[in-house]
Amino acid sequence: MVTKKKLSSISELQDIQRLAVECPSEVGLQSPDGSIIIDAKSYIGMYALDFSQPVLIVSEDAGFHKQIQNIGQNVT
């Protein structure tokens, strides 16, 4: 599953990272063009992405996607 989000604050980024750490499945973040892919459980790695653009949040855990539903702005 993939959720496309626009995150506008460090707090939102921290919320995604915290939930990713708690998730038993892998969670990845990637740039829209796929040129950068990182482990969302890595706090330092998350700063490799350009958050002025929407990011793709990838996980096979439907519960995780439900938890992040109200974080940031959903982009279609």
N, CA, C and O of each residue as an XYZ file, in Angstrom:
304
protein
N       0.837     -1.173      0.000
C       0.000      0.000      0.000
C       0.885      1.240      0.000
O       1.971      1.250      0.581
N       0.403      2.271     -0.656
C       1.145      3.528     -0.743
C       0.215      4.684     -0.386
O      -0.903      4.774     -0.892
N       0.690      5.561      0.484
C      -0.015      6.787      0.823
C       0.880      7.948      0.424
O       2.062      7.975      0.766
N       0.321      8.896     -0.291
C       1.075     10.084     -0.691
C       0.683     11.222      0.228
O      -0.496     11.554      0.352
N       1.688     11.827      0.882
C       1.446     12.866      1.883
C       2.349     14.061      1.656
O       3.458     13.945      1.135
N       1.842     15.208      2.060
C       2.637     16.430      2.137
C       2.767     16.737      3.621
O       1.784     17.071      4.283
N       3.989     16.621      4.141
C       4.241     16.889      5.549
C       4.776     18.311      5.676
O       5.669     18.714      4.930
N       4.233     19.061      6.612
C       4.593     20.469      6.699
C       5.307     20.858      7.987
O       5.598     22.035      8.200
N       5.594     19.882      8.850
C       6.290     20.226     10.097
C       7.150     19.058     10.574
O       6.926     17.903     10.215
N       8.132     19.397     11.387
C       8.977     18.378     12.004
C       8.127     17.464     12.883
O       8.385     16.263     12.964
N       7.123     18.024     13.534
C       6.240     17.246     14.395
C       5.532     16.141     13.606
O       5.423     15.010     14.077
N       5.056     16.472     12.411
C       4.398     15.459     11.577
C       5.388     14.377     11.171
O       5.053     13.193     11.175
N       6.588     14.773     10.825
C       7.635     13.814     10.471
C       7.942     12.896     11.651
O       8.090     11.687     11.476
N       8.038     13.459     12.837
C       8.302     12.668     14.035
C       7.161     11.699     14.330
O       7.403     10.571     14.760
N       5.920     12.128     14.104
C       4.771     11.251     14.323
C       4.818     10.047     13.381
O       4.572      8.917     13.804
N       5.132     10.287     12.103
C       5.248      9.194     11.135
C       6.358      8.236     11.562
O       6.176      7.019     11.532
N       7.499      8.780     11.956
C       8.638      7.950     12.352
C       8.307      7.120     13.589
O       8.651      5.939     13.652
N       7.648      7.722     14.567
C       7.289      7.000     15.800
C       6.342      5.837     15.485
O       6.522      4.731     15.994
N       5.345      6.088     14.652
C       4.409      5.026     14.281
C       5.098      3.948     13.440
O       4.761      2.769     13.544
N       6.048      4.347     12.620
C       6.799      3.367     11.821
C       7.596      2.436     12.726
O       7.653      1.230     12.486
N       8.213      2.994     13.765
C       8.990      2.183     14.704
C       8.085      1.180     15.416
O       8.499      0.050     15.676
N       6.871      1.579     15.728
C       5.924      0.705     16.421
C       5.306     -0.340     15.490
O       4.754     -1.334     15.960
N       5.391     -0.128     14.195
C       4.779     -1.026     13.214
C       5.642     -2.282     13.038
O       6.853     -2.171     12.847
N       5.033     -3.475     13.101
C       5.817     -4.700     12.934
C       6.302     -4.918     11.496
O       7.247     -5.675     11.272
N       5.673     -4.270     10.536
C       6.060     -4.414      9.136
C       7.074     -3.339      8.752
O       7.272     -2.364      9.478
N       7.708     -3.535      7.605
C       8.614     -2.515      7.089
C       7.806     -1.311      6.623
O       6.698     -1.454      6.106
N       8.369     -0.136      6.812
C       7.763      1.104      6.349
C       8.853      1.890      5.641
O       9.937      2.098      6.185
N       8.558      2.321      4.433
C       9.534      3.092      3.681
C       8.970      4.434      3.270
O       7.758      4.601      3.134
N       9.854      5.378      3.077
C       9.497      6.682      2.530
C      10.300      6.852      1.258
O      11.461      6.450      1.185
N       9.683      7.446      0.267
C      10.433      7.688     -0.952
C       9.988      8.972     -1.621
O       8.872      9.454     -1.431
N      10.901      9.503     -2.409
C      10.593     10.701     -3.184
C       9.620     10.311     -4.286
O       9.571      9.146     -4.680
N       8.844     11.266     -4.788
C       7.855     10.948     -5.831
C       8.464     10.302     -7.079
O       7.809      9.495     -7.739
N       9.706     10.650     -7.402
C      10.337     10.062     -8.593
C      11.065      8.758     -8.284
O      11.624      8.135     -9.186
N      11.064      8.339     -7.014
C      11.687      7.078     -6.628
C      13.197      7.127     -6.537
O      13.832      6.088     -6.359
N      13.794      8.311     -6.656
C      15.253      8.405     -6.632
C      15.827      8.244     -5.221
O      16.992      7.876     -5.065
N      15.023      8.517     -4.203
C      15.463      8.350     -2.815
C      14.456      7.462     -2.105
O      13.258      7.746     -2.090
N      14.956      6.384     -1.517
C      14.118      5.460     -0.749
C      14.807      5.243      0.594
O      15.984      4.883      0.640
N      14.076      5.460      1.685
C      14.671      5.298      3.009
C      13.759      4.475      3.919
O      12.564      4.327      3.664
N      14.347      3.953      4.966
C      13.621      3.234      6.005
C      12.987      4.267      6.928
O      13.700      5.061      7.542
N      11.672      4.272      7.036
C      10.974      5.263      7.862
C      11.258      5.079      9.349
O      10.942      5.959     10.151
N      11.844      3.956      9.723
C      12.181      3.731     11.126
C      13.507      4.392     11.491
O      13.880      4.444     12.662
N      14.214      4.894     10.482
C      15.484      5.576     10.689
C      15.245      7.072     10.779
O      14.949      7.719      9.775
N      15.369      7.619     11.969
C      15.107      9.041     12.183
C      16.058      9.907     11.358
O      15.633     10.883     10.739
N      17.326      9.556     11.349
C      18.316     10.331     10.596
C      18.065     10.193      9.101
O      18.171     11.176      8.367
N      17.739      9.011      8.644
C      17.503      8.783      7.222
C      16.366      9.608      6.659
O      16.368      9.944      5.475
N      15.396      9.938      7.493
C      14.234     10.685      7.019
C      14.605     12.074      6.519
O      13.882     12.657      5.711
N      15.717     12.602      6.990
C      16.123     13.938      6.573
C      16.792     13.955      5.201
O      17.190     15.017      4.723
N      16.917     12.810      4.572
C      17.457     12.749      3.209
C      16.414     13.160      2.178
O      16.757     13.482      1.040
N      15.141     13.149      2.571
C      14.069     13.494      1.639
C      13.793     14.992      1.632
O      14.014     15.686      2.624
N      13.313     15.466      0.508
C      12.912     16.863      0.349
C      11.433     16.962      0.725
O      10.563     16.596     -0.064
N      11.155     17.454      1.922
C       9.778     17.506      2.396
C       9.026     18.741      1.909
O       7.900     18.992      2.339
N       9.642     19.512      1.015
C       8.881     20.586      0.376
C       7.981     19.997     -0.710
O       7.080     20.661     -1.222
N       8.247     18.745     -1.045
C       7.457     17.998     -2.018
C       6.710     16.875     -1.290
O       7.135     16.461     -0.211
N       5.613     16.379     -1.853
C       4.946     15.213     -1.249
C       5.888     14.003     -1.232
O       6.772     13.884     -2.080
N       5.693     13.128     -0.278
C       6.464     11.891     -0.191
C       5.511     10.709     -0.261
O       4.328     10.825      0.056
N       6.042      9.586     -0.678
C       5.271      8.343     -0.712
C       5.627      7.528      0.523
O       6.804      7.315      0.814
N       4.622      7.078      1.240
C       4.815      6.245      2.421
C       4.337      4.855      2.047
O       3.174      4.657      1.697
N       5.253      3.888      2.124
C       4.991      2.545      1.623
C       5.047      1.529      2.760
O       6.038      1.453      3.486
N       3.982      0.753      2.908
C       3.937     -0.337      3.887
C       2.793     -1.271      3.514
O       1.771     -0.832      2.988
N       2.967     -2.533      3.784
C       1.899     -3.504      3.540
C       0.946     -3.604      4.727
O      -0.003     -4.387      4.696
N       1.193     -2.816      5.773
C       0.381     -2.855      6.986
C      -0.765     -1.846      6.883
O      -0.550     -0.643      7.025
N      -1.978     -2.339      6.636
C      -3.146     -1.464      6.489
C      -3.408     -0.673      7.767
O      -3.861      0.470      7.699
N      -3.134     -1.255      8.919
C      -3.321     -0.562     10.191
C      -2.422      0.652     10.313
O      -2.831      1.682     10.851
N      -1.197      0.536      9.817
C      -0.275      1.668      9.831
C      -0.829      2.812      8.992
O      -0.817      3.965      9.424
N      -1.317      2.496      7.791
C      -1.868      3.534      6.921
C      -3.083      4.205      7.562
O      -3.312      5.399      7.369
N      -3.851      3.443      8.315
C      -4.997      4.028      9.016
C      -4.519      4.976     10.118
O      -5.116      6.030     10.336
N      -3.446      4.601     10.808
C      -2.915      5.440     11.884
C      -2.381      6.773     11.373
O      -2.480      7.783     12.069
N      -1.819      6.788     10.173
C      -1.219      8.030      9.653
C      -2.222      8.864      8.853
O      -1.867      9.914      8.317
N      -3.441      8.412      8.774
C      -4.463      9.068      7.959
C      -4.596     10.572      8.263
O      -4.774     11.368      7.341
N      -4.513     10.963      9.521
C      -4.726     12.364      9.904
C      -3.435     13.141     10.145
O      -3.466     14.245     10.690
N      -2.308     12.572      9.743
C      -1.030     13.269      9.850
C      -0.697     13.877      8.505
O      -0.714     13.185      7.488
N      -0.399     15.145      8.489
C      -0.062     15.817      7.235
C      -1.259     15.942      6.334
O      -2.399     15.729      6.747
N      -0.983     16.290      5.097
C      -2.034     16.473      4.097
C      -1.983     15.326      3.102
O      -0.935     15.059      2.515
N      -3.113     14.643      2.906
C      -3.185     13.571      1.918
C      -3.172     14.193      0.521
O      -3.857     15.184      0.268
N      -2.390     13.605     -0.376
C      -2.274     14.086     -1.739
C      -2.757     12.973     -2.668
O      -2.391     11.809     -2.504
N      -3.577     13.345     -3.634
C      -4.065     12.336     -4.580
C      -3.359     12.434     -5.895
O      -3.645     11.660     -6.809
